[in-house]
Amino acid sequence: MTPSAQPVGAVAEHIERSEGMQITSHIVTTPPRDAATVVLLRDGTEGLEVFLMKRAAQSDVLGGAYVFPGGKVDGADAAAAQALLADAAHHALVPRLGEPDLAADVAAAFYVAAVREAFEECGVQLAAADLFPWVRWITPRQASLMNKRFDTRFFLAAMPSGQDAAHDNHETTASAWMTPREALTRYWAREFDMAPPQIMSLVHLGRHATAASALAEAQTRLPPTIEPAPFDHEGMRVICYPGDERHPVALQAVPGPTRLMFRNRRFEPSSGTLEELLAGW
């Protein structure tokens, strides 16, 4: 039976809280800010690995959580996008986003921001052509973990040979390469916090044995758009994704569970087991 939703904000005072994250029923009325995230990939001894960094505890966006490199698109990115498009070779990047209504300079700015953030946050030098759109995450108006909304394009990129990735000891305070299985297992063991977009991305990437396999998928399909549909049930935040019976989009967008619940001071699938996150690998 589907849990019945309670009015938004009705359980704000007794929803569970974790040490690193706080669930809120705050309604964000401002439009989402454009942002870009880079999921760096490489092949390790145990298979596909991803690069994760711990955000500084004082950060007002997912402070203390492990994330992929990324940040907001700024004015300088928009200006640089014009220069990027001046080279005809880069025109092919715009259709990769699968957003025909998006102006070319706006689309190009996401690539520019992703390249800039990768360099600023972990010292990795990428080119726009190295980036492959993977998924688009839009923070819902009931933003469960913050009082801001973001419209974020996630890109995959292979870690360039001869370079090293490292946290900057300013915006991020720790970093590591991990297989998706290791990252989810360590999250489950409460070694660190992660937000739902990172959890769901790792669940998806865990289906690939190599970086080449994940990049091949990104190049053969357009990135899905995911705007979660949250509701509260018995003091617990439930976040639904496309394909869930409570989500307005009937078609499942990405593999894995169609909902996560904030219980036991973390986000869990409906079964409350790590095995559900790892299923299908």
JOKA-V508458 format. One record per residue. N is the residue number from 1. RES is the residue in one small letter. PSI is psi in radians with two decimals (none if undefined). D_FIRST is the distance of its C-alpha to the first C-alpha in Angstrom with 1 decimal. Layout:
N|RES|PSI|D_FIRST ; N|RES|PSI|D_FIRST
//
This chain:
1|m|2.41|0.0 ; 2|t|2.26|3.8 ; 3|p|2.52|6.4 ; 4|s|2.41|9.0 ; 5|a|2.52|12.3 ; 6|q|2.79|15.4 ; 7|p|2.48|18.8 ; 8|v|2.28|20.5 ; 9|g|-0.15|22.8 ; 10|a|-0.41|21.4 ; 11|v|0.39|20.9 ; 12|a|-0.50|23.8 ; 13|e|-0.29|25.8 ; 14|h|0.29|23.4 ; 15|i|2.51|21.6 ; 16|e|2.62|22.8 ; 17|r|2.52|26.0 ; 18|s|2.93|27.7 ; 19|e|-0.69|31.4 ; 20|g|-0.29|31.7 ; 21|m|2.59|28.9 ; 22|q|2.14|27.7 ; 23|i|2.36|24.5 ; 24|t|2.70|25.4 ; 25|s|0.34|24.0 ; 26|h|2.35|27.3 ; 27|i|2.14|27.4 ; 28|v|2.08|30.0 ; 29|t|-0.21|31.8 ; 30|t|2.68|34.4 ; 31|p|2.68|34.1 ; 32|p|2.54|33.1 ; 33|r|2.42|36.1 ; 34|d|2.40|37.0 ; 35|a|2.85|36.9 ; 36|a|2.47|37.5 ; 37|t|2.48|36.4 ; 38|v|2.13|38.1 ; 39|v|1.77|36.5 ; 40|l|2.35|39.6 ; 41|l|2.58|39.6 ; 42|r|2.90|42.0 ; 43|d|2.16|42.3 ; 44|g|-3.04|42.8 ; 45|t|-0.44|43.6 ; 46|e|0.16|40.0 ; 47|g|-2.74|39.1 ; 48|l|2.33|37.7 ; 49|e|2.62|37.9 ; 50|v|2.70|36.9 ; 51|f|2.17|38.7 ; 52|l|2.54|36.8 ; 53|m|2.57|38.4 ; 54|k|2.09|37.7 ; 55|r|2.53|38.0 ; 56|a|2.49|40.3 ; 57|a|-0.55|38.8 ; 58|q|-0.05|40.3 ; 59|s|2.46|38.8 ; 60|d|0.04|36.8 ; 61|v|1.82|34.5 ; 62|l|0.73|32.5 ; 63|g|2.26|35.4 ; 64|g|-0.15|35.5 ; 65|a|2.75|32.9 ; 66|y|2.31|33.7 ; 67|v|3.03|33.8 ; 68|f|2.72|35.6 ; 69|p|2.44|38.9 ; 70|g|3.05|38.6 ; 71|g|-3.02|39.0 ; 72|k|2.61|39.7 ; 73|v|2.24|41.8 ; 74|d|3.12|45.0 ; 75|g|-0.64|47.9 ; 76|a|-0.58|50.0 ; 77|d|-0.70|47.4 ; 78|a|-0.70|47.6 ; 79|a|-0.73|51.4 ; 80|a|-0.45|51.4 ; 81|a|-0.59|49.1 ; 82|q|-0.74|52.0 ; 83|a|-0.64|54.3 ; 84|l|-0.77|51.7 ; 85|l|-0.27|51.5 ; 86|a|-0.39|55.3 ; 87|d|1.98|55.2 ; 88|a|-0.45|54.2 ; 89|a|-0.39|52.9 ; 90|h|-0.08|49.9 ; 91|h|-0.49|48.9 ; 92|a|-0.29|46.7 ; 93|l|-0.61|44.5 ; 94|v|-0.85|43.1 ; 95|p|-0.39|41.5 ; 96|r|-0.48|39.6 ; 97|l|-0.34|37.2 ; 98|g|0.55|36.1 ; 99|e|1.41|36.5 ; 100|p|-0.39|39.2 ; 101|d|-0.07|39.1 ; 102|l|2.23|40.0 ; 103|a|2.55|43.7 ; 104|a|-0.71|45.4 ; 105|d|-0.58|46.7 ; 106|v|-0.77|43.3 ; 107|a|-0.77|41.8 ; 108|a|-0.52|44.8 ; 109|a|-0.51|44.3 ; 110|f|-0.72|41.1 ; 111|y|-0.77|43.1 ; 112|v|-0.77|45.9 ; 113|a|-0.70|43.6 ; 114|a|-0.75|41.9 ; 115|v|-0.80|45.4 ; 116|r|-0.81|46.6 ; 117|e|-0.66|43.7 ; 118|a|-0.69|44.0 ; 119|f|-0.77|47.7 ; 120|e|-0.67|47.4 ; 121|e|-0.52|44.6 ; 122|c|0.17|45.4 ; 123|g|0.29|48.8 ; 124|v|2.24|47.8 ; 125|q|2.04|49.7 ; 126|l|2.84|47.9 ; 127|a|2.74|48.9 ; 128|a|-0.63|46.6 ; 129|a|-0.23|47.0 ; 130|d|-0.20|45.4 ; 131|l|2.39|42.0 ; 132|f|2.03|39.3 ; 133|p|2.38|36.4 ; 134|w|-0.86|33.1 ; 135|v|2.66|30.2 ; 136|r|2.11|30.1 ; 137|w|2.23|27.9 ; 138|i|2.10|27.8 ; 139|t|2.25|26.8 ; 140|p|2.90|24.5 ; 141|r|-0.61|25.9 ; 142|q|1.44|23.8 ; 143|a|1.87|25.5 ; 144|s|-0.45|23.8 ; 145|l|-0.02|26.9 ; 146|m|3.03|29.9 ; 147|n|0.47|31.4 ; 148|k|2.74|32.4 ; 149|r|2.54|31.0 ; 150|f|2.54|32.2 ; 151|d|1.68|32.2 ; 152|t|2.22|33.0 ; 153|r|2.13|34.2 ; 154|f|2.26|33.8 ; 155|f|2.53|36.7 ; 156|l|2.56|37.5 ; 157|a|2.39|41.1 ; 158|a|2.41|43.0 ; 159|m|2.11|44.8 ; 160|p|2.45|48.5 ; 161|s|2.56|50.9 ; 162|g|0.04|53.4 ; 163|q|2.77|51.2 ; 164|d|2.51|49.4 ; 165|a|2.39|46.3 ; 166|a|2.63|46.3 ; 167|h|2.79|44.8 ; 168|d|0.00|47.1 ; 169|n|0.38|47.1 ; 170|h|-1.30|46.5 ; 171|e|-0.47|43.2 ; 172|t|2.54|42.0 ; 173|t|-0.10|43.1 ; 174|a|2.80|42.0 ; 175|s|2.79|41.1 ; 176|a|2.63|40.5 ; 177|w|2.31|40.0 ; 178|m|2.61|37.0 ; 179|t|2.71|35.2 ; 180|p|-0.68|31.6 ; 181|r|-0.80|30.7 ; 182|e|-0.76|33.1 ; 183|a|-0.80|31.8 ; 184|l|-0.63|28.2 ; 185|t|-0.74|29.3 ; 186|r|-0.63|31.5 ; 187|y|-0.79|28.8 ; 188|w|-0.55|26.6 ; 189|a|0.07|29.6 ; 190|r|0.48|29.9 ; 191|e|-0.46|33.2 ; 192|f|2.88|32.4 ; 193|d|2.65|29.8 ; 194|m|2.64|28.4 ; 195|a|2.82|26.5 ; 196|p|-0.73|23.6 ; 197|p|-0.65|26.0 ; 198|q|-0.73|28.1 ; 199|i|-0.87|25.4 ; 200|m|-0.59|24.0 ; 201|s|-0.71|27.6 ; 202|l|-0.68|28.4 ; 203|v|-0.73|25.4 ; 204|h|-0.85|26.8 ; 205|l|-0.43|30.4 ; 206|g|-0.24|29.9 ; 207|r|-0.04|29.7 ; 208|h|2.33|33.4 ; 209|a|-0.42|36.2 ; 210|t|2.81|38.8 ; 211|a|-0.69|39.5 ; 212|a|-0.65|41.0 ; 213|s|-0.79|37.8 ; 214|a|-0.74|35.7 ; 215|l|-0.61|38.4 ; 216|a|-0.71|38.7 ; 217|e|-0.78|35.0 ; 218|a|-0.52|35.6 ; 219|q|-0.17|38.6 ; 220|t|0.09|37.1 ; 221|r|2.73|34.2 ; 222|l|2.58|33.7 ; 223|p|2.30|31.6 ; 224|p|2.71|28.1 ; 225|t|2.27|27.2 ; 226|i|2.01|24.2 ; 227|e|1.83|23.4 ; 228|p|2.69|20.3 ; 229|a|1.70|17.8 ; 230|p|2.65|17.2 ; 231|f|2.88|15.3 ; 232|d|2.40|15.2 ; 233|h|2.04|12.7 ; 234|e|0.80|14.4 ; 235|g|0.18|17.5 ; 236|m|2.34|16.3 ; 237|r|2.27|16.9 ; 238|v|2.26|14.5 ; 239|i|2.06|16.4 ; 240|c|2.62|15.1 ; 241|y|2.86|17.5 ; 242|p|2.37|18.4 ; 243|g|-0.33|16.3 ; 244|d|2.61|12.9 ; 245|e|-0.34|10.6 ; 246|r|-0.02|11.5 ; 247|h|2.46|15.1 ; 248|p|-0.32|17.6 ; 249|v|2.03|19.3 ; 250|a|-0.51|17.6 ; 251|l|2.22|20.1 ; 252|q|2.33|19.7 ; 253|a|-0.65|22.8 ; 254|v|2.70|23.4 ; 255|p|2.80|22.4 ; 256|g|-3.00|20.2 ; 257|p|2.61|16.8 ; 258|t|0.03|15.3 ; 259|r|2.60|14.4 ; 260|l|2.55|16.3 ; 261|m|2.42|15.7 ; 262|f|1.72|18.8 ; 263|r|2.80|18.8 ; 264|n|0.55|21.7 ; 265|r|0.50|24.0 ; 266|r|2.97|23.0 ; 267|f|2.19|20.7 ; 268|e|2.67|18.5 ; 269|p|3.00|16.0 ; 270|s|-0.66|12.5 ; 271|s|-0.29|14.2 ; 272|g|0.44|16.8 ; 273|t|2.58|19.5 ; 274|l|-0.56|22.5 ; 275|e|-0.56|22.2 ; 276|e|-0.60|19.2 ; 277|l|-0.58|21.6 ; 278|l|-0.05|24.4 ; 279|a|2.48|22.7 ; 280|g|0.05|24.7 ; 281|w|none|28.0
//
